[in-house]
Amino acid sequence: MNTNHSIPNIPKVRSAAPSRPFADSYDVVVVGARVAGASTAMLLAQRGLSVLVIDRGRYGADVLSTHCIAPPGVLQLSRWGVLDRIREAGTPVSKTVGFDYGGTWVELNVKPRGDVDGLYNPRRTLLDPVLVDAAVASGADVRHGVSMLGLTHDPHGRVDGVVVRDGETTQTISARFVVGADGTRSRVATEAGAAVVRQESSAVGTVYAYFEGVSEDRVVTYYRDANVVGVIPTNDDAVLVWAGVPSHRFNDDVRDDVAGFHAAQIEGAPEMRDTMLGTERVSGFRSFPGLPGFVREAWGPGWVLVGDAGYFKDPVSAHGITDALIGAELVADAVAAAADESDERPALLHMQERRDALAFDMMPHVATAAALPADMDELMGAFVGISEAMRSEWAMIESEFGVLAAV
């Protein structure tokens, strides 16, 4: 069982400026500095490996997100010593989750367990930098504004590094492992030839916007006639209001009038409409046409995938951040163990087995929910299944990683 790796007094630092020279080689290069990549880098650096993290985006840049971190994910942040930074920023904690299934109301109270006192819903402009800062404080070399141009291979075909572009400069950097944390369209996965081993068929097309003046501290979702609309409170007294339809309807019903669609979904749920009276929209609309869930191979010679690069669930589950936080530790443990052994396969196979067990446990229920079935009993059953799968995640963290005594 692994010990806990907390980071006391994380300095609020910016990641390293990309103008500094790179080293010629690192133990691990992580491609992507969002939740999955920054967390993985932090844990690997704590385990004594030299780690480079690159991300083509800006430090602290916003990204489309459902914001929710479920209790197993909150447990990870607590174990790592970064939850206090999230709290200090005034991040809302939702102690109640509500579902309106076509007029049938179901409310769930999140049972406090040690330091985990609810669901946290941070803006990504907060969460991602906190994790990047923790990675830097742990010794990782994090560079923003740097793109991966490709993977390199040794004479036996093993991935042994990356080609990166930093401004006008191109450089080849060697690594024992390359970790792809670069999202659903992962270039690492594509170039490594990671096969898709599971593919779902349903997805929700979604429109997102932020509002102020919403008097709601719960995460609440309303289902009506194969439509869904919900509220998620987040930082700066803002609430994310999201609305969705099955993805096959997105082009016809949504794409040409996202504002009208969003407003119609609010009007279609009377309780939601009442909640939104007198509120002010404080952002533009952003949309996501939907992407069916999938699972890719987790690793191959010299490469590993984490976060959405490895597997993806429909955002109707609001579980992507939690998946990334759990997956980061599975990958960090495996890569650190593999780096110390002549045969890396046992550690990486164990990681994939644990990852797949968690993914396959929850994915069928998420796929059912993402189909937005007309049968509310079927929909309720899907969320019961998701809840049970989260209990399995918590149990795995306790058995695989260990927990703080307070928990």
N, C-alpha and C positions, 0 to 999 in steps of 0.2 A: 504494500500500500504506500502511496506517495505521501510525503509530508506536505503541509500547506505552504504556499509561497506568497506571503503578504508583502506589500510594499508600503511601509510607513512613510508619511510625510512626502507624498509624491510632489515634486516641484512642478509648478505650472510653466512648462517650457515649450518652446516651439521646436519642431523637429529640425534636424540638422540641415543647414543650407546646402542646396544641391551643387554649389560651386566648389565644395571641398573635393579633393581627389578621393576616388574610391580605392579601397584595398584591391589587390589583384585577386584575392580569393577569400571566401568565407566558408564556415561550416554549412550555413544555410542562407539561401536567398529567398525571401518571401515577396511574392508579387501581389501587391494590394495591401493598403494600410487602413482598411476599415475595421469593423468589429472583429471579424475572424482573423485577418492578417495581423493586426496590432496585438491582439491577445496571444496569438501563437508566438509571435516574435518575443513578447514580454516573457512568456514562460520558457521559451528556448534559451533566452539570454540568462535567465535566472538559473538554468541548469548548466551554465558554463560554456555554451556554444557561442561562437562568433556569428552574428546575425546581421544581414543587410535586409532592409525593407524598402521597397520602391513603390511609388504610387504616382500615376500620371496626373492626378488631381491636386488641388490645393489642400493644405493643412486646414482642417475645420470646415471644409466645404459641405454644404447641405446635400442631402440625398433623399430620394423618395423612401418613406418608411412608415410602418404602422406604429413604431415607437415602443410597443408593449414588450416588457421583459417579464416572462412568467416566473413563478417562484424558483424553479431549478436554475434559471439564469441569474436571478437575484442572488441565489446562494453562491454561484460562482463569483460574482462581483464582491460579495462579502468575504469569501475565502481569500480572494486575491488582495484585499485591502483597498479597493477602489470605490466601494459603495458610498463611503462618506463624501467623496468628491461629488457624486451624483446628488446626494442629499443636500449638501451645502449650496448647490445651485438652485434649490427650491423646486426640485423635480417632484411633480405630483406622484403620490403613491395611492393606488386604487385598492381599497380593501374590500370592495364589492364589485362583482361582475354581473351584469344583467342581460338577459336575452328575452326578447319579445317574439315568440313564435306565432305570428299571425293572430295575435290577441291573447295568447297564453303566455303569462309572465313567469319567468324562472329567474331567481336571484341567488347567486352563490357568494358566500362570504369566504374570503381568503383567510384560512386559519394561520395565525402567526406561529412561526417556528424559529425560535432564537432570534437572530438578527433579521430574518426574512419576515417582513410585516405587511407584505402586499405585492401588487404588481407595480413596477416602476415604468414610467413612460417618458424617457428623456428625448429631447430633440437630438438629432444626430450631430448637430453643430456643437453639442456638449459631449455626448457619449464618445464619439470617435476621437476627438482630441484628448479626452481623459485617458483613453486606452493607449493612444500614441505616446502621450507624456509618460505613462507608466512603462511602456516599452523602452523609451529613451533612458528613463531613470534606472532601468534594469540593465542597461548596457548595449541595447540594440542600436544600430546605425540606421536611422530612418530618413529617407529622402523623398520629398514630394517634388512634383514636376519632372519626374523621371519615368520614361516609358520602357517597357520590355519590347525589343524588336524581334526576339526569337530565342529559342533554346539552343544550347550547344550539346554535342554528344561526343563520347569517347569512341575509340575504334571498335568497341564491342556494342555500340548503340545505346549505352547508358547515358542518360542526361547528366551532364557534368558542369552546367553553368548557364549563363544568360548573356545575351547581347543587349545592352541598354543604350538609350539615348538621353543625354543630359544636356538640354539646350542644343547646341550645334555639335556636341561631342558624342562620339560613339565609342563604346568600350565593351570588351568581353571580360566577364567576371566568372571565375571558377567557383564551384560550390559542390560539397558532398551531396546536398539535397536542394532541390528547388521546390518551394511550396507555393502552389497556386491558390491564392485567396482573392482572385480577380473576378468573382461574380459568375452569374449564369452563362455569360458569353465568354468564359475563361479562355484566354489565349494559351495559357499553360496546358489546359486540358486538351485543347484542339491540337496543339503541336506535339503533345506527348501521345496522342492517339487514345485518350481515355474513352473507353466504350460506355455507352449508356446501358445499364443493366436493368433498369426499371423505368417505365414511362407511364404516367397517368394520362387520362384523356380529358378531364374536366378542368376548367379554370374560370376565374371571375375577372371580368374587365372592370376596372375601378377608376373613379375620379376622386381626387383629394383636394381639400382646401382647409385653411385655418381660419378660425373665428375667435373673436373676443366677446366677453359678456355672456358666455354660456354657463349657466349655473348647474354644473354637473361635475362631480368628482369621481364618478364611477366610469368604468368602461362598459358601454351599453350598445347592443346591436339589435336592430329591428328587422324582421324578415316579413316580406309581404309579396305574394304572387311572383315568386322567382326573382325578386329584387331584394336588395339588402342595403341598409344605411346604418351608420353607427357613429359614435362619438368616443374619442380617446383624449382625455385631458393631458396636456404636456406643459413644457416650460413657458415662462413669461405670460402666465394667465391666458394662454391660448389653448384651444381645443381643436384637434384634428377631426373634421367631419368628412367621412368617406361614404361613397355610394357605389354599388356595383350591380352588375347583371352577368348572366352567363356569357363567357367570352365570345361565343358564336353570334351573340346579338350586338356586340360592341360597335361594329362598323355601321350597322343600320340604325341603332337606337342612341348612340352616344357620340361618336366621333365628330359629327358636324355641329353639335351643340352641347358641349360638355356642361356649360353653365345651366342651360335649361334642363338637362337630364338631372343634374345634381339637385336643383331646386324641386323638380318633380318628385324625386325620391323622398325628400324631406316632407313634402306635402302629403305623400302617400301613407305616411305613418303619423297619425294624429298626435300621439304623445311626443314624437320627435319634433313635429311642427310647433307644438306648444313650447318645447324646450328652446327652440331657436328664435322665438319672438324677441325683438329688441336687440338682437346680436349684430355684430359687425364683422364682415369678412375682411381679413387683414392680409390676405395673400391672393395670388392668382390661383387658377385651377391647374392641377397636374393630373395626367391620366396614364393609366397602364392597361393595355389591351388584354392582358392576361397571358399566362404561360403555364401549361400543365406541369405538374410536379415531375421530377425525374431523379434518378440516382445514377451517378457515374462510378466507374471504378475508382477506388480511393487512392491507389498508388501503383507505381511501376518502378522500373530501375532508375533511381535518382530523382524521382518526382513524387509528390504527395498533393492531394487536394483537400481544401478545408472550406467550410462555409458554403455559400451558394454555388461555388465552383464544383463542389463534390456532390451535394444534393440540395434540392429545392422543393419546398412545399408552397402551395398557394397561400398568398398573404391573408386569405380569409381566416387562417389559423392564427395569425399574429404571432407566429412562433419562430420567425427567421433569426432574430437576434439571439434568442435562447439557444437555438440549434448551433449558432456560430460560437457562442461562449462554451458550450459543452464540447463541440468538435475541436476547438482550439486546444483544449487540454488533452484530449485523446491523441491528437496529432503530435503535440509537443512531447508527450510521454513516449510515443512510439519513435519519433525521430531521434530523440535524445538517447533512447536505448539502442536503436539501430546503429547510431554513430559510434557506439562503443563495442560493437560486435562485428566479427568477420562475416556472419550471416545475418543480414538485416531482416530477412523474411519473417521470422516468428513475431517480432514486435509489430511489424506493419500488418501482418495478417490478423493479429489480435485486435489492432486498432480498427481494421475494416469490419471485423466480426461485431465488435461493440457498436460501431457506428451504424451498421446495417440493421442490427437488432432493434436499435432505437428508431431508426427511420421507418423500417417496415412495420413496426408496431403502430405508428401513428398515421402513416401515409394513407391507408385505405379510408380512414375516417375523415381525413382532410379532403380527400378526393370526393367523398360523398357530400361533404359540406360545400365544396366548390362547385358542385353541380346545381346548387340551390334547388333541391327537389321541392315539388309542390306538397309532398307529404311531410307535414311538420313533425310527425312522430319519427320519421326516418332522419330528419335533420337533427332533432333533439338527440337521437341515438348516436349520431356522429359526434356530437360534442361531448357526450358522456364517454365515448371511446377516446377522444382526445384528452379528456381529463384523466382517464385511467392511464394513458400512455405517459402523461406528465409525472404521475406517481412512480412509474417505472424509471423515468429519468432521474428523479430524486434518489431513488434507491441505488441506481447505478453510481451516482456521484458519491454516495456514502461508502459503497463497497469498493469502487475503483480508485477514487481520488482521496478519500478521507475528508472529514469536515472539521471545522473549528469546534472546540469544546463548547462554546456558547450555543452552537446549534445542536 
